[in-house]
Amino acid sequence: MNPAMAAGQDIIGVFLVISILLQARGSGLSATFGGDSSVYRSRRGIERRLWQFTILLAILFCAFSVVSYTVFPQP
C-alpha cells in the first residue's frame, strides 16, 4: 500500500470519527452546549454543514479504500 494513501485514509478516518461523535442522536449540536429541545426540527446552520461534511468524509474514506485496493494491490 502506498504510504501517502495510508496516511490520507488515516487522517480522513480520524476526522470522520470526530464528525460522527459531534452528532448526538436525538439532540442537536445546541444540546452539546446546554440547549435542549424535544421538538423535531430540521438541521440548520452548523448542524447541517456538519452533517454534509460527515457524508463527504464517508465518501472520501470509501474512495480511498477502493483506490488503494485496486491501484495498489497486495502481493
C-alpha positions as CSV (number, residue, x, y, z in Angstrom):
1,M,0.0,0.0,0.0
2,N,1.2,3.5,-0.8
3,P,2.2,5.3,2.3
4,A,0.6,8.5,1.1
5,M,-2.7,6.7,0.6
6,A,-2.5,5.1,4.0
7,A,-1.8,8.4,5.7
8,G,-4.6,10.1,3.8
9,Q,-7.0,7.3,4.8
10,D,-5.9,7.6,8.5
11,I,-6.4,11.3,8.5
12,I,-9.8,11.1,6.9
13,G,-10.8,8.3,9.3
14,V,-9.9,10.4,12.4
15,F,-11.9,13.4,11.1
16,L,-14.8,11.0,10.2
17,V,-14.9,9.7,13.8
18,I,-14.8,13.2,15.2
19,S,-17.6,14.4,13.0
20,I,-19.8,11.4,13.9
21,L,-19.2,11.9,17.6
22,L,-20.1,15.6,17.4
23,Q,-23.6,14.5,16.1
24,A,-25.5,13.3,19.2
25,R,-28.5,11.2,18.2
26,G,-31.8,12.8,19.2
27,S,-30.2,16.1,20.1
28,G,-28.7,18.7,18.0
29,L,-25.3,20.4,18.3
30,S,-27.0,23.0,20.5
31,A,-27.7,20.4,23.2
32,T,-24.0,19.8,23.4
33,F,-23.6,23.3,24.8
34,G,-26.6,23.3,27.2
35,G,-29.6,23.9,24.9
36,D,-32.2,21.3,24.9
37,S,-35.2,20.9,22.7
38,S,-37.6,17.9,22.5
39,V,-39.3,19.2,19.3
40,Y,-38.3,17.6,16.0
41,R,-36.8,20.1,13.7
42,S,-34.6,20.1,10.5
43,R,-30.9,20.7,10.6
44,R,-29.9,24.3,10.2
45,G,-26.7,26.2,10.2
46,I,-23.7,24.4,11.5
47,E,-25.5,21.2,12.2
48,R,-26.4,20.9,8.6
49,R,-22.9,21.7,7.5
50,L,-21.5,19.1,9.9
51,W,-23.9,16.5,8.5
52,Q,-22.9,17.3,5.0
53,F,-19.2,17.2,6.0
54,T,-19.7,13.8,7.6
55,I,-21.2,12.5,4.3
56,L,-18.3,13.9,2.3
57,L,-15.8,12.3,4.6
58,A,-17.5,8.9,4.4
59,I,-17.5,9.1,0.6
60,L,-13.8,10.1,0.6
61,F,-12.9,7.3,3.0
62,C,-14.7,4.8,0.8
63,A,-12.9,6.2,-2.3
64,F,-9.5,6.0,-0.7
65,S,-10.2,2.4,0.3
66,V,-11.3,1.4,-3.2
67,V,-8.4,3.2,-4.9
68,S,-5.8,1.7,-2.5
69,Y,-7.3,-1.8,-3.1
70,T,-7.4,-1.5,-6.9
71,V,-4.4,0.6,-7.8
72,F,-2.0,-0.8,-5.1
73,P,-3.0,-4.5,-4.7
74,Q,-1.3,-6.6,-2.1
75,P,1.2,-9.2,-3.4
